[in-house]
Amino acid sequence: MKYQLIVFSFLFLFNSNIYSQVPAMTENTSTVMGMVLLPEMKLMDYENIEKGILNTWDIQKEDIDGNDQTISFKVDSTTFMIAMIPAPVPGDELENAVEYCYLWKDARSALNNKSHIIIAVVGENSKLDLYKKYTKMAAIILKHSDATGIYMGGQTLVLSKDFFIKNADSMDGNKLPLFNWIYFGKKQSDKGNSVYTYGLKEFGLEELEIVDSKKTMEEILGFIYDIAHYTISGNIILNDGETVGGTEEEKIKISYSNGVHLDGKTLKIGY
């Protein structure tokens, strides 16, 4: 994340038109960022990206300041900033994410990126609103590029192009594309199956864990996904000692303690 912020600071300080659109940062300002991974050094398809933006949001062509290297525009109080970076994602951060990736068989191909496009969505809106807007913008970029995938450093999340687009296109008022936003970790041992979230803190929520369950991995992954969806969509704060369940009759206890598969404290669901 530090790298992304440094890049944007550099780019927009040297482009007064784009820099003028960057909102004044306050304690209520949030940013959602991701990197579209490109296999070749290639400029953005600005014409089609611009069409995608105009078809998605109620703004005019003159509201967009862009070219095949940088794009910026505002939707209400949200600022979008996109920049093509003619270099691979630096350091080991992407490789670490690839090691944990199980949703993309060919995830190691992401390491062959020759350039990338950074997307930043900034505003004082709710984090959920920013993530929805980020998802729409990222899908536009992915659809109009030769990208292999997309990477979010804060969640160590790397996903294939097709997977991200499919989830983004299914997003509506009642269905959130959580696999695009949160890493759902899986662990197996002789004690049972475990799953955990990595990314709920982005929404001001505690991370969740199900530890050493006797249920199948599919069952506990589906359950923790549903609980995560419930908390994010309704901004629900779960507390130590409360219960959750898939039905009114089901009451599964929650406890708050040091994480088993994550640093810091997490909410454990006794499922």
PLY file of the C-alpha trace (Angstrom):
ply
format ascii 1.0
element vertex 271
property float x
property float y
property float z
element edge 270
property int vertex1
property int vertex2
end_header
0.00 0.00 0.00
2.86 2.42 0.74
4.19 1.87 -2.79
0.79 2.66 -4.33
0.49 5.91 -2.38
4.01 6.98 -3.35
3.25 6.36 -7.04
0.04 8.38 -6.93
1.69 11.23 -5.05
4.37 11.41 -7.75
1.99 11.21 -10.70
-0.57 13.70 -9.53
1.88 16.26 -8.19
3.24 16.51 -11.74
-0.16 16.74 -13.42
-2.02 19.80 -12.16
-5.32 18.89 -13.85
-5.46 15.50 -12.18
-4.05 16.74 -8.88
-6.82 19.33 -8.68
-9.36 16.51 -8.45
-7.74 14.87 -5.42
-10.03 15.59 -2.46
-8.76 17.22 0.72
-7.85 14.37 3.04
-9.62 14.35 6.41
-9.97 11.78 9.18
-13.17 10.63 7.45
-11.52 10.09 4.06
-11.01 6.49 2.95
-9.23 4.99 -0.04
-9.74 1.68 -1.84
-6.87 0.65 -4.11
-5.98 -2.22 -6.41
-3.56 -3.09 -9.20
-4.54 -4.54 -12.58
-1.71 -6.83 -13.72
-0.57 -6.60 -17.35
1.60 -9.20 -19.15
3.09 -6.58 -21.48
4.11 -2.94 -21.40
0.98 -1.42 -22.91
-0.90 1.86 -22.58
-4.53 1.92 -21.53
-7.38 1.61 -24.04
-8.67 5.04 -23.07
-11.46 5.26 -25.66
-13.22 2.10 -24.47
-12.49 2.73 -20.79
-14.07 6.18 -21.15
-17.16 4.60 -22.75
-17.38 2.14 -19.86
-17.23 4.97 -17.34
-19.94 6.96 -19.13
-22.18 3.88 -19.36
-21.76 3.17 -15.64
-22.12 6.59 -14.01
-24.29 9.61 -14.72
-21.50 11.97 -15.75
-20.54 13.73 -18.98
-17.52 13.21 -21.21
-16.10 16.59 -20.19
-16.17 15.47 -16.54
-13.40 12.97 -17.25
-9.80 14.14 -17.38
-7.80 11.39 -19.02
-5.58 9.85 -21.64
-3.94 6.46 -22.19
-1.73 6.91 -19.11
-3.83 8.60 -16.41
-7.55 9.07 -15.81
-9.41 10.97 -13.11
-13.03 11.94 -12.55
-15.57 12.46 -9.79
-18.93 10.85 -9.11
-20.73 12.92 -6.48
-18.18 13.16 -3.65
-16.06 10.20 -4.78
-12.82 10.72 -6.71
-11.48 8.07 -9.10
-7.78 8.06 -10.04
-6.26 5.56 -12.47
-2.64 5.41 -13.59
-0.70 3.10 -15.89
2.68 2.21 -14.35
5.25 1.00 -16.94
6.93 -1.43 -14.55
6.11 -4.67 -12.70
4.63 -4.65 -9.20
7.76 -4.23 -7.05
9.18 -6.38 -4.28
7.88 -9.64 -2.87
4.38 -8.49 -2.00
2.69 -10.04 -5.04
4.61 -13.30 -4.68
3.44 -13.64 -1.08
-0.18 -13.20 -2.19
0.22 -15.80 -4.95
1.43 -18.35 -2.40
-1.89 -18.08 -0.55
-4.09 -18.04 -3.65
-6.35 -21.08 -4.18
-9.04 -19.49 -6.36
-6.78 -19.15 -9.41
-4.98 -22.26 -10.64
-2.54 -20.31 -12.76
-1.94 -17.59 -10.16
1.83 -17.74 -10.63
1.35 -16.22 -14.08
0.58 -12.98 -12.24
4.26 -12.80 -11.30
5.14 -12.31 -14.98
3.49 -8.88 -15.07
5.49 -6.32 -17.04
3.35 -3.33 -16.07
0.25 -2.55 -14.04
-2.61 -0.11 -13.68
-3.30 1.34 -10.24
-6.90 2.18 -9.37
-7.68 4.42 -6.39
-11.17 5.37 -5.26
-11.20 8.11 -2.61
-14.02 9.66 -0.62
-15.83 10.14 2.66
-18.57 7.69 1.68
-19.05 4.45 3.55
-16.32 1.89 2.87
-18.97 -0.38 1.35
-19.94 2.31 -1.16
-16.27 2.88 -2.07
-15.71 -0.84 -2.58
-18.72 -1.09 -4.86
-17.45 1.80 -6.97
-13.92 0.37 -7.00
-15.31 -2.96 -8.21
-17.18 -1.34 -11.09
-14.12 0.67 -12.12
-11.78 -2.31 -11.88
-14.15 -4.41 -14.00
-14.15 -1.71 -16.69
-10.34 -1.68 -16.78
-10.15 -5.49 -16.84
-12.67 -5.78 -19.67
-10.71 -3.34 -21.81
-7.19 -4.61 -21.25
-5.04 -7.70 -21.75
-4.76 -8.11 -17.98
-4.17 -11.51 -16.43
-5.56 -10.56 -13.04
-5.88 -8.03 -10.24
-4.14 -7.58 -6.90
-5.16 -5.93 -3.61
-2.20 -5.65 -1.26
-4.11 -4.92 1.94
-5.86 -8.29 1.72
-3.02 -10.27 0.06
-5.66 -10.97 -2.58
-4.79 -11.90 -6.16
-7.57 -12.96 -8.55
-7.86 -13.89 -12.20
-9.41 -11.43 -14.63
-12.39 -13.66 -15.47
-13.12 -14.49 -11.82
-13.15 -10.84 -10.78
-15.34 -9.76 -13.70
-17.85 -12.56 -13.11
-18.23 -11.58 -9.45
-18.38 -7.87 -10.28
-21.11 -8.39 -12.87
-23.20 -10.34 -10.34
-23.09 -7.52 -7.78
-26.44 -5.95 -6.96
-28.21 -4.43 -3.97
-28.50 -7.76 -2.18
-25.40 -9.59 -3.40
-21.88 -8.43 -2.63
-18.82 -9.89 -4.40
-16.93 -10.68 -1.19
-14.38 -12.94 -2.89
-13.29 -9.79 -4.77
-12.74 -7.92 -1.51
-11.75 -10.38 1.21
-9.33 -13.27 1.43
-10.97 -16.36 2.91
-8.15 -18.51 4.26
-8.40 -22.28 4.66
-6.42 -24.60 6.95
-6.61 -28.35 7.54
-5.12 -30.40 10.37
-5.76 -33.62 12.24
-7.87 -31.55 14.66
-10.31 -30.45 11.96
-10.96 -27.79 9.33
-10.43 -24.07 9.86
-11.29 -20.93 7.88
-10.68 -17.24 8.49
-11.26 -13.85 6.89
-8.59 -11.32 6.00
-10.05 -7.99 5.00
-13.05 -7.35 7.27
-11.00 -4.73 9.10
-11.23 -2.68 5.89
-14.90 -2.26 6.77
-14.27 -1.47 10.44
-15.20 -5.01 11.49
-13.35 -7.72 13.39
-11.89 -10.62 11.43
-13.68 -13.98 11.77
-12.35 -17.48 12.39
-13.84 -20.96 12.56
-11.22 -23.19 14.17
-10.85 -27.00 14.10
-14.41 -27.68 12.96
-15.59 -31.23 12.30
-17.74 -30.00 9.44
-16.52 -30.09 5.84
-14.38 -27.30 4.43
-17.17 -26.43 2.01
-19.67 -26.09 4.86
-17.54 -23.83 7.05
-16.35 -21.71 4.12
-19.96 -21.14 3.07
-20.97 -20.32 6.65
-18.20 -17.80 7.31
-18.89 -16.20 3.91
-22.56 -15.76 4.83
-21.68 -14.24 8.22
-19.17 -11.88 6.59
-21.79 -10.86 4.01
-24.33 -10.26 6.77
-21.98 -8.04 8.78
-20.71 -5.98 5.82
-24.07 -5.46 4.10
-25.77 -4.34 7.30
-22.74 -2.86 9.09
-23.44 -5.29 11.90
-21.04 -5.34 14.86
-20.69 -8.81 16.40
-19.62 -9.02 20.04
-18.14 -11.55 22.42
-20.81 -13.85 23.86
-23.43 -13.21 21.17
-24.79 -15.89 18.86
-25.24 -16.21 15.10
-26.98 -18.76 12.92
-28.34 -19.58 9.51
-31.87 -19.84 10.90
-33.78 -18.32 13.83
-33.42 -21.58 15.72
-29.69 -21.97 15.14
-27.64 -20.25 17.85
-23.88 -20.55 17.45
-21.77 -18.83 20.07
-19.21 -16.15 19.27
-16.07 -15.60 21.34
-13.43 -12.88 21.11
-9.82 -13.86 21.74
-6.31 -13.96 20.27
-6.28 -15.13 16.67
-5.28 -18.68 15.81
-4.45 -18.16 12.14
-4.24 -14.35 12.25
-2.33 -11.82 14.30
-4.32 -9.86 16.85
-7.74 -10.69 18.22
-10.52 -12.27 16.17
-14.11 -13.35 16.60
-14.34 -17.15 16.78
-17.52 -18.84 15.58
-18.08 -22.22 17.21
-19.43 -23.89 14.10
0 1
1 2
2 3
3 4
4 5
5 6
6 7
7 8
8 9
9 10
10 11
11 12
12 13
13 14
14 15
15 16
16 17
17 18
18 19
19 20
20 21
21 22
22 23
23 24
24 25
25 26
26 27
27 28
28 29
29 30
30 31
31 32
32 33
33 34
34 35
35 36
36 37
37 38
38 39
39 40
40 41
41 42
42 43
43 44
44 45
45 46
46 47
47 48
48 49
49 50
50 51
51 52
52 53
53 54
54 55
55 56
56 57
57 58
58 59
59 60
60 61
61 62
62 63
63 64
64 65
65 66
66 67
67 68
68 69
69 70
70 71
71 72
72 73
73 74
74 75
75 76
76 77
77 78
78 79
79 80
80 81
81 82
82 83
83 84
84 85
85 86
86 87
87 88
88 89
89 90
90 91
91 92
92 93
93 94
94 95
95 96
96 97
97 98
98 99
99 100
100 101
101 102
102 103
103 104
104 105
105 106
106 107
107 108
108 109
109 110
110 111
111 112
112 113
113 114
114 115
115 116
116 117
117 118
118 119
119 120
120 121
121 122
122 123
123 124
124 125
125 126
126 127
127 128
128 129
129 130
130 131
131 132
132 133
133 134
134 135
135 136
136 137
137 138
138 139
139 140
140 141
141 142
142 143
143 144
144 145
145 146
146 147
147 148
148 149
149 150
150 151
151 152
152 153
153 154
154 155
155 156
156 157
157 158
158 159
159 160
160 161
161 162
162 163
163 164
164 165
165 166
166 167
167 168
168 169
169 170
170 171
171 172
172 173
173 174
174 175
175 176
176 177
177 178
178 179
179 180
180 181
181 182
182 183
183 184
184 185
185 186
186 187
187 188
188 189
189 190
190 191
191 192
192 193
193 194
194 195
195 196
196 197
197 198
198 199
199 200
200 201
201 202
202 203
203 204
204 205
205 206
206 207
207 208
208 209
209 210
210 211
211 212
212 213
213 214
214 215
215 216
216 217
217 218
218 219
219 220
220 221
221 222
222 223
223 224
224 225
225 226
226 227
227 228
228 229
229 230
230 231
231 232
232 233
233 234
234 235
235 236
236 237
237 238
238 239
239 240
240 241
241 242
242 243
243 244
244 245
245 246
246 247
247 248
248 249
249 250
250 251
251 252
252 253
253 254
254 255
255 256
256 257
257 258
258 259
259 260
260 261
261 262
262 263
263 264
264 265
265 266
266 267
267 268
268 269
269 270
